[in-house]
C-alpha cells in the first residue's frame, strides 16, 4: 500500500474494532465511492457521493476525499437519507441534573432556540428578491446613491446586518437591469395616466440647479380621484446662455403642447406660469395662437408678490420680520447657542422647536419662520436673562431684541398686578 493511500483513508479495515461501538475515523467513506484518481495538487483521493449516484444525479461532481469535506457534503446533500445522517451525526441529549436550578434550565431552553435563526434569516424568495431590487433601485435614484455603493464593503455589512441572507445586486445589475426596468414602469404608468385626458394643465418655470445652471422644466397636472397628480413632461431643458425671451418660451411651450397631443392623444386646456417678463409675453403670444386654451398667471406666485410688497411697504411687518430673521439666523449659525436654547425649550415646552429661515418668494416659509420664533418666546426670554452678558452667546443685535422682549414681559407683569 502506498503512502498516499495511507494518508487518504487506507485504514478502512481498522474502523470497526471489536467492542468499539463508536464510528471509526473514516467511517464517512462508507457513503462515498473512492476514485483511483487523486485530487489536484493533493495526496487525497477523489470521492463521489453514493447517494447522489443512486438518486440519478447527472454528472455528480467528485469532492476532495478528506473527512471535513465529506462530512460537510453529508450534512447538506438532499439525497442522503435521514437515517444515514443521524448515524454519522448523532444528536445527544444531556439530561438535566437534580442540582440544576430553574434559572439555568430556562437559560438552556433559550439557547436551544438559536436554531430559529435559520428560519428568520431564510433566503429571499424570487418575488421578495425582485421587490428588494426594485426598492434598492428606487433608493439609489431618489437619494442620489452611487450604483457602485452596492460593491462597497460597508454597504454590504449594513444590508447583511439587517438580513444576513440578502443577495445584494452589483452595480452592473443596478445600472443595466434594475433602474432601466423601473424607468420603463414609471414611463408606462405616466402614459396610462395621460392617455386620452381632455383637461390637462401645463405649468412651466425656470430655476437653477446645484451647479448654478439655468433649467426650464414643464409639469402636467392630471385630475385624479383623490384630487390631482403632477407629472414631469420630458426632460428639463438646459437654457444656460440661451436668449430667454418671450419668443423662446412660446416656441418651447408650443412644442410641449404638440407633444402631449401626439404622444398621449390628450388636450392641454389650461396653461399657467409666473409673471416674469418673458413669461408674460409668452402667455400673450400663445393665447393668440391657441385661443381655445386658457392662460393665466400663477396664483401662488401672485400671493408671494403680495406678501413681499406688504413686507416692503408696511413698517410694522418689515421691523418684525427683521427681528425674526436676526433671531433665527443666529441660532442656525451658532451650534452652542442652539444647544442651550434647545435645553430651555425642553424645560418650557418638553420639545425642541427649530428655527428655519425664509425666502421672499415663498410666503409660507416667512409665516413658518416667524411662527417658530413666537412659539419659542418664553424660552428666548429666559435665554436673554441667563446669557445676556455673554457676547459669545448673545451678540449685540440679538441682545437688543431680547432686551425688548424681556422689558415687554416685565411691563405685562406690572400691568397684571
KOLGU-864709 format. One record per atom (N, C-alpha, C, O): z, y, x negated. Coordinates in steps of 0.2 Angstrom, whole numbers, plus 5000, padded with zeros to 4 digits. Layout:
// KOLGU-864709
ZYX/...
***
This chain:
// KOLGU-864709
500049944996/500050005000/500050064996/500450074991/499650114997/499550174993/500150224994/500550214999/500250274990/500750324991/500650364997/501050385000/499950374998/499850415004/500050385011/500350415015/499950315011/500150285017/500950285018/501150285023/501250285012/501950285012/502250345015/502750355018/501850405013/502050465015/501950485022/502350515026/501450455025/501250475032/501450425037/501250425043/501950375035/502250335040/502050265039/501950225044/501950245033/501850175032/502350125033/502250065034/502950155034/503550105036/503650095043/504250095045/503150085047/503250075054/503650015055/503950005060/503549965051/503949895052/504649905051/505049865054/504849965048/505649965047/505950005053/506550025052/505550025058/505850075063/506350045068/506750075070/506249975069/506649935073/507049885069/506849835068/507649905068/508149865064/508549835069/508749855074/508849775067/509249735071/509949775072/510249795068/510149775079/510749805081/510749885081/511249915082/510149915080/510049985080/509650005086/509049995086/509950035091/509650055097/509250125097/508950145101/509450165091/509150225091/508350225089/508250175085/507950265091/507250265089/507150275081/507650315078/506750245078/506550245071/506350315069/506150355073/506250325063/506050395060/505350415063/505150465064/504850365063/504150375065/503950335071/503450315072/504450335076/504350295082/503750335086/503450295090/503650395085/503050435089/502350405087/501950415091/502350365082/501650335080/501450285085/500850265086/501950255089/501850205094/501350235100/501050205103/501350305100/500950335105/500350365103/499950395106/500150355096/499550385093/499150325090/499450275088/498550345089/498150295085/498050325078/497850385077/498250285073/498150315066/497450305064/497150255064/497150365061/496550365059/496550345051/497050345048/495950315049/495850295042/495750365038/495750355032/495550415041/495450475038/496050515037/496550515041/496050555031/496650605030/496550675033/495950695033/497050705034/496950775037/496750815031/496950805025/496350865032/496050915027/496650945022/497150975025/496550925016/496950955011/497650935012/498150975011/497750875014/498450845015/498450765014/497950735013/499050745013/499150675012/499350635018/499450575018/499250675024/499450645030/498750615034/498250655033/498850565038/498350535042/498150585048/498650615050/497650575051/497450605057/497750555063/497650495062/497950595068/498250555074/497950575080/497850635081/497750525084/497450535091/497950515096/498150455096/498050555101/498550535107/498150475111/497650485114/498550415112/498350365115/498250375123/497850355126/498750425125/498750435132/498150485134/497850475140/497950525130/497350565131/496750525131/496250535135/496650475127/496150425127/496050385133/495550375136/496650365135/496750325142/496550365148/496250335153/496750425147/496550475153/495850495154/495650525158/495450475148/494750485148/494550555146/494050585148/495050585142/494850655139/494250645135/494350615130/493750685136/493150685131/493350725125/493650785125/493150695119/493250725113/493950745112/494050805110/494350705113/495050715111/495150735104/494950695100/495450785103/495450815096/496050775092/496650775095/495950755086/496550725082/496950785080/496750845079/497550765078/498050815076/498350785069/498250725067/498650825065/498950805059/499550755060/499950775065/499550705056/500050655058/500750665055/500950615051/501050715056/501750725054/502150725061/501950745066/502750715060/503250705065/503250765070/503250755076/503350825067/503450885071/502850895076/502850915082/502250885073/501650895077/501550845082/501350865088/501650785081/501550735086/502150745091/501950735097/502750755090/503250775095/503050825099/503150825105/502850885096/502550945100/502050925105/502050945110/501550875103/501050855107/501350815113/501150825119/501750775112/502050735117/502450775122/502450755128/502750825120/503150875124/502650915129/502850925135/502050925126/501650975130/501050935134/500750965138/500850875131/500250845134/500450825141/500950795143/499950845146/500050825153/499850755154/500050725160/499550715150/499350645151/499950595149/499850535150/500450625145/501050575143/501450565149/501650615152/501550505151/502050485156/502750505155/502950515150/503050525161/503750545160/504250495157/504650515153/504150435158/504550385155/504450385148/504950375144/503850395145/503750395138/504050455135/504450455130/504050515138/504350575136/505050575136/505450595131/505350545141/506150535141/506350485136/506950485133/505950435134/506050385129/506150415122/506650405119/505750465121/505750495114/506150555114/506450575109/506250585120/506750645120/507250635126/507250675131/507750595125/508250585130/508650645131/508850675126/508850655137/509250705139/510050685139/510150635144/510450705135/511150685135/511550735139/511550795138/511950715143/512350755147/513150745145/513350685145/513350795142/514050795140/514550805146/514550855149/515050755146/515550755152/516050805150/516250815144/516250845155/516750895154/517450865153/517650815156/517750885147/518450855146/518950885150/518850935154/519550855151/520050875155/520350935153/520750965157/520250955147/520651015144/520251075145/520451135144/519551075147/519151125148/519351165155/519551145160/519451235154/519651275159/519051295164/518451275162/519151315170/518651335175/518151385172/517551395173/518451435168/518051485165/517551455160/516951485160/517751415156/517251385151/516751345155/516151345153/516951305160/516451275164/515951315167/515351305167/516151375170/515751425173/515251455168/514651465169/515551465162/515051495156/514551445155/513951465153/514651375154/514151325153/513651325158/513051315157/513851335165/513351325170/512851385169/512251375171/513151445168/512751505167/512251495161/511651505162/512451465156/512051445150/511451395152/510951395149/511651345156/511251295158/510651325162/510151295163/510751385165/510251415169/509651445165/509251475168/509751445159/509251485155/508551455156/508051485154/508551395158/507851365159/507451405165/506851395165/507851445169/507451485174/507051535171/506551565174/507151555164/506751605161/506051585161/505551625161/505851515160/505151495160/504851505167/504251515167/505251505173/504951525179/504851595180/504351625182/505351635178/505251715178/504751735174/504351785176/504651715168/504151735163/503451695164/503151675158/503351665169/502751625170/502151665169/502151725169/501551625166/500951665165/500651695172/500751665177/500351745171/500051785177/499451745180/499051705176/499351745186/498851705189/498151755188/498251805186/497651725190/496951765189/497051825193/496751885190/497251825199/497251885203/497751935200/497651995200/498351915198/498851955195/498551985189/498752045187/498251945184/497951975178/497452025180/497352075176/497052015185/496552065187/496852135189/496652185187/497352125193/497752185195/498052215190/498052285190/498352185185/498652215179/498152255175/498252305173/497552225174/497052255170/496852325174/496652375171/496752315181/496552375184/497052435184/496852495183/497752415184/498252465183/498252495176/498352555176/498152455171/498152475164/497552525163/497652575160/496952505166/496452545165/496552615169/496352665166/496852615175/496952675178/497452725174/497352785174/497952685171/498452725167/498152755161/498252815159/497652725158/497352745152/496952805154/496952855150/496552805159/496152865161/496652925164/496452985162/497052905168/497552965171/497952995166/498053055166/498252955161/498752985156/498452995150/498853015145/497752995149/497453005143/497752965137/497852985131/497852895139/498052845134/497352825130/496952805133/497452815124/496852795120/496752715121/497252685122/496152695122/495952625123/496252585117/496352525118/496252615111/496452575105/497252565106/497452525102/497552595110/498352585111/498452515113/498952485112/497952475116/498052405118/498152365112/498452305112/497852385106/497952345100/498552365096/498652345090/498852415098/499452445094/500052395095/500252375101/500452385090/500952335090/501552365094/501852325097/501652425094/502152455098/502052445106/502452435110/501452465108/501252455115/501352375117/501552365122/501152335112/501152265114/501952245115/502052205119/502352265110/503052255111/503352285117/503752245121/503152345119/503352365126/503152325132/503552305136/502552305132/502252265138/502552195138/502752165143/502652165132/502952105131/503652105133/503952055135/504052155132/504752165134/504752165141/505252135144/504352195145/504352195152/504152125155/504452095160/503552095152/503352025154/503051995148/502552005146/503451945146/503351915139/502651875140/502351865135/502451855146/501851805146/501251845148/500751815149/501251915148/500751955150/500151955144/500351955138/499551955146/498951955141/498652025141/498452045146/498752055136/498552125135/497852125133/497652095128/497452165137/496652165136/496552215129/496952255128/496052195126/495852235120/495552295121/495352305127/495452335116/495152405118/494452395120/494152435124/494152345117/493452325120/493352305127/492952325131/493852265129/493852245136/494052305140/493752315146/494452355138/494652415142/494052455143/493852475148/493652465137/493152515137/492452485140/492052525143/492352425139/491752395141/491752365148/491152355151/492352345150/492352305157/492752335162/492552345168/493452345160/493952375165/493752445168/493652455174/493652495163/493552555165/492952565169/492852595174/492352535166/491752545170/491752515177/491452535182/492152455177/492252425184/492652475189/492452475195/493152505186/493552555190/493052615192/493152635198/492652635188/492252695189/491752675195/491652715199/491452615194/491052585199/491352585206/491052595211/491952565206/492352555213/492452625215/492452635221/492652675211/492852745214/492152775216/492152805221/491652765213/490952785215/490752755222/490552795226/490852695222/490752665229/491152685234/490952695240/491852705233/492252725238/492052795240/492052815246/491852845235/491652905237/490952905241/490952945246/490552865239/489952855243/490052835250/489752865255/490452785251/490652765258/490952825262/490852825268/491352865259/491652925262/491252975264/491253005269/490752985260/490253045261/489653035265/489353075268/489452965264/488852955268/488852965275/489252945279/488353005277/488253015285/488753075287/488753085293/489153105283/489553155286/489153215288/488653235284/489353245293/488953305296/489353375295/489053425296/489953365293/490353435292/490753425286/491353415286/490453445280/490753445274/490853515271/490453565273/491353525268/491553595265/491453595257/491753545254/491053635254/490953645247/491353695244/491353755247/491753685239/492153735235/491953735228/491853675225/491853795225/491753795218/492153845214/492353895218/492253835208/492653895204/492553875197/492453825195/492653935193/492653925186/493353925183/493753955185/493453885177/494053885174/493953865167/493353855165/494453865163/494453855156/494853785154/495453785157/494553745150/494953685149/495353695143/495453745140/495653635140/496153645135/495853665128/496153695124/495153655128/494853685122/494553755123/494153775119/494753785128/494553855130/493853865131/493553915131/493553805133/492853805136/492753825143/493253805147/492353865145/492253885152/491853835156/491353805154/492153805161/491953755165/491853775172/492253815175/491253755175/491153765183/491153695186/490853645184/491653695191/491753625195/491553635202/491753695205/491353585205/491253585213/491653535216/491753475213/491853545222/492353505226/492053495233/491853545236/492053435236/491853425243/492453405246/492853365244/492553435252/493153415257/492853385263/492453405266/493153325264/492953275269/493453275275/494053255273/493353275281/493853265286/494053195286/493553145286/494653185287/494953115287/495453105293/495653155296/495653045294/496153035300/496753065299/497053085304/496953075292/497653105291/497553175289/498053205287/496953205289/496853275288/496153285284/495653275287/496253295278/495653305274/495653265267/496253255264/495153245264/495153215257/494653255253/494153275255/494853265246/494453305242/494153255237/494453215234/493453265235/493153235230/492753275226/492453325228/492753265219/492453305214/491653285215/491553225215/491253335215/490553315216/490253325209/490153375206/490053265206/489753255200/490153275194/490753285195/489853285188/490253305183/490353385182/489853415185/490853405179/490953485178/490453505173/490253475169/490253565174/489653595170/490053645165/490453685166/489753635159/490053675153/489653745153/489053735152/489953795155/489553855156/489753905150/489653965151/490053885145/490153925139/489553955136/489053925134/489554025135/488954055133/488454065138/487954095136/488454045144/487954055149/488054125152/488654145153/487554155154/487554215158/487754205165/487354185170/488454205166/488754185173/488654235178/489154275178/488154245181/488054295186/487854265193/487854205194/487754305198/487654285205/487054235205/487054185209/486454255202/485954205202/486054135199/485854085202/486454135194/486554065191/487054025196/486853965197/487554055199/487954025203/487553995209/487653945212/487154045212/486754025218/486353965216/486253915220/485953965210/485553905208/485953845208/485753795211/486553845205/486953785204/487153755211/487153695212/487353805215/487653785221/487153755226/487253705229/486553785225/485953755229/485753685227/485553645231/485853675221/485653605218/486153555221/486053505223/486853575221/487353535224/487253515231/487353465233/487053565235/486953555242/486353515243/486453465248/485853525239/485253475240/485453405238/485253355241/485853395233/486053335230/486453295236/486353235237/486953335239/487353295244/486853275250/486953225253/486353315252/485853295257/485453235255/485353195259/485253235249/484853175246/485153115245/484953065247/485753115242/486153055240/486553025245/486552965246/486853065249/487353045254/487053055261/487453035266/486553085262/486253105269/486753135273/486853125279/487153185270/487653225273/487453295273/487053315269/487853335277/487653405278/488353445276/488853435278/488153495272/488753545270/488653605275/488153635276/489253615279/489253665284/489653725282/489653775286/490053725277/490453775275/490553785268/490653725264/490453845265/490553855258/491053905256/491053965260/491553895252/492053945251/492153945243/492153895240/492354005241/492454025234/492854085233/492954125238/493154105227/493554165227/493054225227/492454215227/493354285226/492954345227/492854375220/492754435219/492654335215/492454355209/491754395210/491354375215/491554435206/490954475207/490354435207/489854435212/490254385203/489654335203/489754295209/489154275212/490354275211/490354235217/490254265224/489854245228/490354335224/490254375230/489454375231/489154365236/489154395225/488454395225/488054325227/487654325231/488354275224/488054205226/488154195233/487754165236/488754205236/488854195243/488254235247/488054205252/488154295245/487654335249/486954305248/486654305253/486754285242/486154265241/486054195245/485554175248/486554155245/486554085248/486454095256/486154055259/486854145258/486854155266/486154175268/485954165274/485754205264/485054225266/484654165266/484154165270/484754125261/484354065260/484554005265/484053965268/485154005267/485453945271/485853975277/486453975277/485454005282/485854045287/486253995292/486754015295/486153925291/486453885296/487153865293/487553825296/487353885286/487953865283/488353935283/488153985282/489053925285/489553975285/489853985278/490053935274/489854045275/490054065269/490654115270/490654165274/491254105266/491754145266/492154145260/492154095256/492554195259/492954195253/493554155253/493754135259/493854135248/494454085248/495054115251/495254165248/495354095256/495954125259/496554125254/496954165254/496654065251/497254065246/497154115241/497654145239/496554125238/496454175233/496554245236/496854295233/496354255242/496554325245/497254335246/497554395245/497654285248/498354295248/498654305241/499154345240/498354275236/498654295229/498454365227/498954395224/497954395229/497754465228/498254505232/498454555229/498354485238/498854525242/499554535238/499854585238/499754475236/500454475233/500454515226/500954545225/499854505223/499854545217/499854615218/500154655214/499454645223/499554715225/500254735227/500454795225/500554695231/501254705233/501654715227/502054765226/501654675222/502054675216/501854735212/502254765209/501254755212/501054815208/501254875210/501354925207/501254885217/501254955220/501954965224/502155025225/502354915225/502954915228/503554915223/503654865220/503954975222/504354975216/504954915216/505054885211/505154905222/505754855223/505454785221/505854755217/504954765223/504654705221/504554695214/504654645210/504254755211/504054755204/504654745199/504654705195/505154785201/505854785197/506154715198/506454685193/506154685204/506454625205/506154565201/506454525198/505454565201/505054515198/505154525190/505154475187/505254585188/505354595181/505954565178/506054535173/506554575182/507154545180/507154475181/507454435176/506854445186/506754375187/506454345181/506554285178/505854375179/505454355173/505854355167/505854305163/506254405165/506754405159/507154345159/507254315154/507554335165/508054285165/507654215164/507954175160/507154195168/506854135167/506554125160/506554065157/506254175157/505854165151/506454155145/506254115141/507054185146/507554175141/507754105141/507854075135/507954075147/508254005147/507653955146/507853895144/507053975147/506553925145/506453925137/506253875134/506553975134/506453985127/507053965123/506953935117/507653975125/508253955121/508553895124/508853885129/508453835120/508753775122/509553775122/509853745126/509853815117/510653815118/510853855124/511353825127/510553905126/510753945132/510553905138/510953905143/510053865138/509853825143/510353765144/510553755150/510653745139/511153685140/511753715142/512153685147/512053775140/512653805143/512553825150/513053815154/511953845152/511853865159/511853805163/512053795169/511553745161/511553685164/512253655166/512353635171/512753665161/513453645162/513753685168/514053655172/513553755168/513853795173/513553775180/513853775185/512953755180/512553735186/512953675189/513053665195/513053625185/513353565187/514053585189/514353545194/514453635186/515053645188/515053685195/515553665199/514553725197/514553755203/514153715208/514453715214/513653685207/513153655212/513153575211/512853545215/513453555206/513353475204/512653455203/512453395205/512253495201/511553485200/511253535195/511453585194/510653515192/510353565187/509753595191/509453565195/509653665190/509153705193/508753735188/508953775184/508153715188/507653735182/507453805183/507553835189/507153835178/506953905178/506153905177/506053925171/505753895181/505053895180/504753965179/505054005182/504153965176/503854035175/503354045181/503354005186/502954095181/502554115187/501854135184/501854165178/501354135188/500754165187/500554205192/500654195198/500254265190/500054315195/499554295201/499554315206/499154245199/498554225203/498854165208/498454135211/499454145207/499754095211/500354115214/500954115211/500354145220/500854175224/501454125225/502054145225/501354065226/501854015227/502254005221/502853995221/501954005215/502354005209/502854065208/503354055205/502654125210/503054185210/503654165214/504254185213/503554145220/504054135225/504554085222/505154095223/504354025219/504753975217/505154005211/505753985210/504854035207/505254065201/505854115203/506354105200/505654155207/506254205210/506754165213/507354175213/506554115218/507054075222/507554035217/508054035219/507254005212/507653975207/508254015204/508753995203/508054075202/508454125199/509054145204/509654145203/508854155211/509354165216/509754105217/510354115219/509554045217/509953985218/510453985213/510953955214/510354005207/510754005201/511254065200/511454075195/511254105205/511554175205/512354165202/512554195197/512754125205/513454115203/513454085196/513854115192/513054035194/513054015188/512854065182/513154065177/512354105184/512154165180/512754215179/512854235173/513054225184/513554275184/514154255179/514454285175/514354185180/514854155176/514554155168/514954165164/513954145167/513654145161/513754205157/513954215151/513654265161/513754335158/514454345157/514554375152/514954325161/515654335159/515854295153/516254325149/515654235152/515854195146/515554215140/515854215135/514854225140/514554235134/514154305133/513754315129/514454355137/514154415137/514154455130/513754495129/514654435126/514754465120/514354435114/514354465109/514054375116/513754345110/512954355111/512654335116/512754395106/512054425107/511554365106/510954365107/511754305102/511354255101/511254215108/510654185109/511654215112/511654185119/511354235124/511054215129/511554295124/511354345129/511054405125/511454445123/510354405125/510054465122/510154535126/510454525132/510054585123/510254655126/509954655133/510254675138/509254645134/508954655140/509254605146/509354625151/509354545144/509654495148/510454525150/510654515156/510754545145/511454575146/511454625151/511954625156/510954675151/510954725156/510854695163/511254725168/510454645164/510354615171/510954585173/511154585179/511254545169/511854505171/512454555172/512854535177/512454605168/513054655170/512954685177/513454695180/512354695179/512154725185/512354675191/512654695196/512254615190/512454565195/513254555195/513454545200/513554555189/514254555189/514554605192/515054605196/514354675191/514654735194/514554725202/514954755206/513954705204/513754695211/514254645214/514454665220/514454595211/514854545213/515554575214/515954565219/515754615209/516454655210/516454705215/516954705219/515954735216/515854785222/515954745229/516254765233/515654685229/515654645235/516354625237/516554625242/516754605231/517454585232/517854645234/518354635239/517754705232/518154765233/518054775241/518554795244/517454775243/517254795250/517554745255/517754765260/517554685252/517854625257/518554635258/518854615263/518954665253/519654675253/519754735258/520354755259/
***
